[in-house]
Amino acid sequence: MDYFQKAERKWDIRMDDAITVLLKKRNKDGSWNMQAAHPGKLHFVMEKAGKPSRWNTLRAMRVLKHLKINNYSQQK
């Protein structure tokens, strides 16, 4: 989905399922978790699997903002 916002693509009905999944995975505090760590040698650990991810949250919020989905910011 981040590709579509970077490429400035407009919303398309085929994106609907992906947006639904994206919104369901959002944490109560408005962040998104890192799903899993990639195997292999690491020089350093930036984020831990299963914990809130600054990078995933940034990407998700950019996508929702670009597609003008009104609830991209967490409702309190």
Disulfide bonds with the S-S distance in Angstrom:
none
